[in-house]
Amino acid sequence: MNIAADGTRVNSARAFLRPNLGRKNLTLLLNTPVTKVAFAGIRCTGVELVIEGKPWTIGAAREVVLSAGGVGSAKLLMLSGVGEAAALRSVGIAPVVDLPGVGRNYHDHVLLSGVAFAYKGKMPDRPADSNAVEAEAHLSSGIDQGGVDIALVLEQLPAVTPEAAAKFGAPPPNTFVIAPALVRPESRGSIRLASANWRDPIVIDGNYLGTDRDMNVIVRGIELARELGSQNAFDGVRARELVPGPQATGDDIRELARLASASFGHPVGTCKIGTDEMAVVDPELRVRGVQNLRVADSSVMPHVPTAPTNAASFMIGGRAAILLGA
């Protein structure tokens, strides 16, 4: 949803990468998975990767910067021997440094899909430049003194999880959703390696709604979404509430919270920045306990911002460029 002056979408590649592809000190490799960070002792010496099915090692004269995202950077560190020593040994990886914070502090915004309403008539076609989300509201649940902790996301789609649809009924195509999102989660999860094989997916324990406070906030979000959808301003487009339905009880609403909540796609925290024992990178994004290695992406955020992580990740990249003297 980053829009240029000419009305076209601008993603990070278009904004930062493509204008610099002509630089002599930049080589772009597509479809090239990085499998491991290489070390000589505790000094990072480069990365191991696969090009057209063949293993390669690219050396680093100065530093390596990981930007593999809220899950990928921690996975690469663990595959390379940087993480909790006992956990690494359990999957056959020799530790380079015992850094127990790697993979911990995982959290994300929690999106509930969703509080659904039947559209009055046929849903109008969306324009080609629409992502089906035209409006959001940010507000406080009032559960505690934490400030803004809920977003209500208007979706021009029948976006309801299969589990919620099985319980409350599958909505028809002409349905819109007001999806409450928990944007200041208290719960924390973790990620861990399934094996020493880089091809194996990471194991994610999201622990979403893992505290009473988080459950109470998302329940309040459902109540607010239902209240908003019932307002007179929606009379021209809303036929009736479908999920959880006008006769829903308190137990039904809590069941909807359990069945319809999932990742909002904003994972952070698994390589968190700080100075405490569980910090993975220091205030200059350097991985603690090793040399010549930094992380610059959403994984370093100790707490997720209330907004999507896109802009904040750009800022982390900009700060990393300054620290590297780029």
N, C-alpha and C positions, 0 to 999 in steps of 0.2 A: 504493500500500500504506500510505498514511496513513489511519489509522482513528480515527474520533471515538469519544467515550465511549458513544454509542448503537449502535456497531458498524457504522456506515455509512462509506463512503469519503469522504475530504475531499481534493479537489484544490486547487490554488492559487487558482483562481477562487472556489470556495466559501469558502475560508478568508479570503482577503484582499480580493477584488473585490466579491462580492455584498453583504457587510455595509456597504459604503461607497457603493453606487450612488445613494443619496439625497443625497450631498454636492453642494452647489451648484458646487463647483470641479472636478467630475468629469463628463466626458461619455464614454460608451462607444459606439464605432462598430464595428459588426460587418461582416464581409466588406468590409473597407476596406484594401486594400493600400497601404502606404507605398512610394513609388517613389524617393524621393530626400530627402536633407537639404539644405535651402536655406542658402546662404551669401551674405553681403555681405563680400567680401574673405575674411578668415579668421574672421569672426564668424558663428556659426550663428544664423539668423533664424527658423527654423521647419522645417516638413516639407511635402513635396509628396505628395499621395495621390490616390486615385481613389475617388469616391463615386458609386455607381450608374452607372458607366461614364464619368463626367465628371471631369476633373482639377480638383483644388482645392489651395490652399496655405493652411496654418494657421500663423500667425505665433506666435512665442514671445517673450514679454516678458522672461523671465529665462533659462531654459535648456531644452534638449531632452535627454531621456534615452532612449537606445536600449535596448530589451530584447527583441531579436529572436532571441536564442539563439546557440548555439555556432557556427552558420554564417551566420544571417541578419543579424546586426549587422555583421559584416565585409563582407558583400555590400553592404549599404546604404552603408557608409562608402566602399567603392570606387566604387559608382555615383555617389556625390556628390563624387568627386574627392579622397578621402582614402585614400592608399595609396602603393604604389611608383610613382613618377612615370612611369617608362618603360613599365611594364605598363599603366597607365591610358591613356597616349597610344596604345599599340598597339591599343586597342579604341575609340579616338576620344573619350576623356574627358579634358578639360582638368584637370590636377591643381590642387587647392586647396592641398595641402601634401604634400610628399614624406615619407611615413611607411611605410617598407618592411616593418615588422612586421605590417601589416594582412594577414590571410589566412595568415600563416606560423604555425608552432608548432601546427598542427592535430594533435590526437591524440584518442584515444578508448579506452575499454575494448574489448578484442577478445573476442567471444563465439564459441566453437566449437560448432557444431551438427552433430552431437553424437555422444557415445559412447552408443550405443543398446542397450537390452536388451528382449527380448521379455517381456511381462507374462505371468504364469502365470494363464491363464484370461482372462476379460473384464475390461478396465479398469473400475473402478467409476465411476459418474457423478460429476462434480465438482459441488459446491454452487454456487449462483448467485453467491456472493460470492468465489469462488476465481478467481485468475488463472493457475491451473495450475502455479504455483511455490510450493511449501509449505515448502521448506527450502533453505538455502545453508550451505556451509562455507567459511571463509576461512583460508588457510594459506600457508606459505612453500614455494616450490619447492626451496629450498636451493641454487639455481644460484649465488647470490652472497649478499652480506650486506645485501640490500635489504629484508629483512623480509617482511611479507605481500605476496605478488604474484599469488596465484591465488585465484579463487573457484570452487567447484564448485556448480553450480545444478541442483537436482533439478526436472525438468520432466515433468509428467504428459501429455506429448504426444510423437508421433513426429517431433520437431523435428530434421531432418537436411537440410542443404542439397541442392538438386538435383544439384550436382556430386558431392558425397559419395555420394548415393544411386546415381548412375550408376556409380560406381567400386565401391562395397561392397555394393550392393543396397538397394532401397527398403524401409524397415521397414513392417510391417503396422500397422493402426490401434491394436492393443492393444500399444503400445510406450511405454516411458518412457525418458527421456534424463538422463544426468548430464553436463551441459555445462560444460566447463572454460572459465574466462574469465581473460584476462590483465588484471590490474587496476592494474599499475604499468608501463605500456609505456615503453620507451626510444625507440622509433621516433617520428619526427615527419614529418608530411605538410604539405600546404598546400591552400588553395582559391584559385581565380582566376575572374574573369569570363569568360564565353563571348562576351559582347558588351556594348554599352552599353544594351541593351534590358532593362529590369527584369523582363520576363516570362520571359526565358531562364533556365533552371536554372543554378546555380553549378556549376563544374567542380571536383570534389573528387579530390585525389590523397591517399588515406588513408595510403599507405606502411605498411600494417599488417604486422607481423612483418618490418620492414625491417632489423633487425639480428640477428646470430647469437644474441645474448642473448635477444631476444624469442622467436625460434623455439625455442630450447632450453627456455625457460620453458613455452611452450604445449605442447610435446611432453611435458614432465614433467607438465603438467596432465592430458593424455590418459592417461598411465600411472597417475596417482593416481585418476582417474575409473574406470578399468577395475579397479584394485585395490579401490576402495570397492565397486563394483557386484558384485564376486565374493565379498564377505564373507558369512558365515553369516547375518547379520542380514537379508539380502535373500532368503534361501532361500524364504520364504513367498510372495514376489511376483515373483521373477525366474526366468524359465525358462532363458534363455541370452543370451549376448552376441551382438548382431547386427552392430554397427558399432563398430570395424573388424573384429570377429570374433576368435574365440579363437586362430586360427592366424596372426594378423597379425604381420608382421615389423617390424623397425625402420624399414625403408623405407616400409612401408605406413602406419605411424604418422605419419611426416613428410609423406607424401602427404595423409593425412587433415588434418593441420594446414594445409596449403596450400589444400585444397578446401573445408574447412568453416568457416574463420575469416571473420568479418565484423564490422561495427560492432555494438556493444552499445547504440547509441543515446544515448551520453553524450559528444558532441563538446565539446571545450573548446579554449582556447588561442589562438584566432585574433585576439583583441584583448587580448593578455595585459597584465596589470598589472605595473609595475616602473619602474625608473629607467635601464635600459640602453638602448642604441641601438635595439633591436628591440621595446621596450615600446610599446604602443599607448595605454594609459591610465596616468596617474600614480597614486600611492597614494590619491588621492581620486576615482578613476574618471573624471577629466577627460581627454578625448582630447588628446594632445600636439600642439602646433603650431597649434591652433585655439582659439576661445573659445566658451563657453556650450554645450558639448556633452559629454555623459558617456555611458558604456556601463555597464549594470548587468545582467549575466547570466552564464551559464557561460563565455562567450567570454573573460572577463577572467582566468580561472584559468590561471596559468602551468604548473601541473602538475595532472593529474586526481587527485582523491582516490581512495582504494581502494574506497570505497563509491559507489553511484549519486550523481549530481550534484544530485538533487532538493533535498535539505535544504540543501546548500551554496549552491545558487542562492537559496533563500529568505533565507539569511543575508546574501548579497550585496545583495539587495533591501532588507533591513532596514538594512544599513549605508548604502546609498544614501539612504534616507529620512532618516537622521540627518544625513548630509552636506548634504542639501538643506534641512534645517531643517523637514521635514514633520511 
